[in-house]
C-alpha cells in the first residue's frame, strides 16, 4: 500500500480524516496478515514509512504507524503519505543469555 491521504476537506475536520486513515491502515494490515503464508515462514512483517510526502517519509515500526500519522497532522501538513509493504519473515530464537 502506497498512498497519499489528504488532511484537508471543506466539510470534515482533520481529526476525523486521521481516524479514517488509521482505519484504512488497520484494515489493510488485517487483510495482509490473513493471507496464506509461504512454506517455512512464521509471520508477515511490514516495511513502513509515514510522512508528509513520499520524499520526506520516515521509516517507522508497524506499531508506531498510528502515532506517526498523528504527528504528521500535528506538524501542520496538508497530506499524509503512508507506505506499507508486506514481506514474509521468520522469528529469530533468543539466546539463553538475553532471557
Phi, psi and omega per residue, in radians:
X1 nan 2.056 3.030
X2 -2.232 1.939 -3.024
X3 -2.604 2.501 3.045
X4 -1.884 2.116 -3.128
X5 -1.790 2.368 3.055
X6 -1.319 2.529 3.103
X7 -1.911 0.182 3.080
X8 -2.243 2.458 3.116
X9 -2.671 2.449 -3.081
X10 -1.116 -0.492 -3.061
X11 -1.968 -0.171 -3.083
X12 -2.020 2.536 3.078
X13 -1.358 2.660 -3.099
X14 -1.061 -0.627 -3.137
X15 -1.085 -0.642 3.116
X16 -1.238 -0.594 3.088
X17 -1.168 -0.667 3.105
X18 -1.140 -0.706 3.080
X19 -1.067 -0.671 3.109
X20 -1.148 -0.704 3.103
X21 -1.109 -0.798 3.132
X22 -1.069 -0.678 3.112
X23 -1.137 -0.721 3.102
X24 -1.102 -0.720 3.135
X25 -1.133 -0.785 3.140
X26 -1.077 -0.723 3.130
X27 -1.137 -0.721 3.119
X28 -1.116 -0.793 3.135
X29 -1.063 -0.745 3.129
X30 -1.099 -0.757 -3.141
X31 -1.112 -0.737 -3.139
X32 -1.199 -0.685 -3.123
X33 -1.203 -0.410 3.134
X34 -1.470 -0.104 3.105
X35 -1.217 2.678 -3.125
X36 -1.167 2.341 3.133
X37 -1.409 2.504 3.038
X38 -1.151 2.851 -3.140
X39 -1.086 2.339 3.089
X40 1.392 0.286 -3.109
X41 -2.080 2.495 -3.079
X42 -1.635 -0.669 -3.048
X43 -2.772 2.961 3.050
X44 -1.621 2.225 3.074
X45 -1.862 2.823 -3.087
X46 -2.307 2.387 2.960
X47 -1.682 2.086 -3.016
X48 -2.123 2.450 3.030
X49 -2.400 2.413 3.100
X50 -2.429 2.422 3.104
X51 -3.067 -3.099 3.135
X52 -1.275 -0.493 3.098
X53 -2.588 2.990 -3.136
X54 -1.113 -0.593 -3.110
X55 -1.297 -0.574 -3.087
X56 -1.714 0.103 -3.099
X57 -1.167 2.402 3.131
X58 -1.816 2.555 3.084
X59 -1.283 2.263 3.123
X60 -2.331 2.769 3.060
X61 -1.315 2.664 -3.084
X62 -1.021 -0.557 3.126
X63 -1.278 -0.291 -3.090
X64 -1.751 0.036 -3.060
X65 -1.076 -0.802 -3.108
X66 -1.066 -0.764 3.125
X67 -1.136 -0.672 -3.139
X68 -1.164 -0.621 3.093
X69 -1.125 -0.756 3.084
X70 -1.092 -0.622 3.125
X71 -1.171 -0.634 3.100
X72 -1.092 -0.715 3.093
X73 -1.138 -0.746 -3.131
X74 -1.112 -0.526 3.115
X75 -1.297 -0.181 3.087
X76 1.505 0.402 -3.141
X77 -1.314 2.737 3.126
X78 -1.552 -0.283 -3.120
X79 -2.563 2.834 3.133
X80 -2.290 2.131 3.115
X81 -1.696 2.229 3.120
X82 -2.202 2.247 3.090
X83 -2.217 2.091 3.104
X84 -2.230 2.036 3.133
X85 -2.100 2.133 -3.122
X86 -1.503 2.600 3.095
X87 -2.618 2.531 3.098
X88 -1.270 2.515 -3.116
X89 -2.504 2.791 3.130
X90 -2.088 2.405 3.125
X91 -1.220 2.450 3.100
X92 -1.633 2.349 3.126
X93 -1.336 2.449 3.103
X94 -1.414 2.603 3.045
X95 -1.430 2.755 -3.117
X96 -1.183 -0.397 3.135
X97 -1.230 -0.545 -3.097
X98 -1.413 -0.187 3.127
X99 -1.483 nan nan
